[in-house]
Amino acid sequence: MTDSRPIWWSAADVETPDAWIAAFRALTNDERSDELGLAAAIFIARIRRRTGRGPTFSELFSELFPHDQLHPEWPSGLTYPVRATIHHAFRLHVAIQWKRGGWISWDPGVERSLRVGPTFRERSRARQAARAR
């Protein structure tokens, strides 16, 4: 029997609530993913310019979702460790969509390695060139 739960929900023994699946889709559909990916890259560029290193994933998601609007209510009965694992995996898989779009990048397992991706760099260069004309 195959597990139909999304990979980011695999820490829980209960089925993924529809509201969570809808939230993930809303954050990763093509239009929203590009919008959020751009916002993420702008924040990363600003932090790197100011500090010389990238923000943490926690800092990035706190900036983009300041009132923890990232996900719906938790189903009852999930322990704190399970919720923390799901929360981390959910954010990571949202960020993977931004990485696939070329907006951001990072080195797995390396703290504060978040950086802008090739799509952001390309668009930034094009925008600067247009300003120079």
C-alpha positions, 0 to 999 in steps of 0.5 A: 500500500502506498502512502498518499500523504505529502512528504512534508506530512510523513511525520504524522500518523493521521491523514493530511487535512485538506486545509494543509494540502490547499495551503501548500498548493496555494503557496507553491502554484506557479503564480504564487511561487514566483511572487513569494520566491521573488520576495524571498530573494529580495529579503535574502539579498538585503540580509546578505548585503547587510550582514555578509551571510544569508538568513536562516530559514526561520528568519526568512519565513518569519519575514514573509509570514510575520503572523504565522499565516503559513499554515492552517490549524493543527489537527488535534492529537499531534505532539509538539515534536511531530508538529515541529517536524511537519512545520520544518518539512512544510517550509522546506518543501515550499522553499524547494519550489522557490529554488526550482524556480531559480529564485533562491538557493542554499547549501544543504546542511550549511547554516545561513547559506541561503542566497539568491538564485539564477532567476533573481540574478538574471532579472536583477541584472536586466532591471539594472541595465534598463535603468542605465539606459 
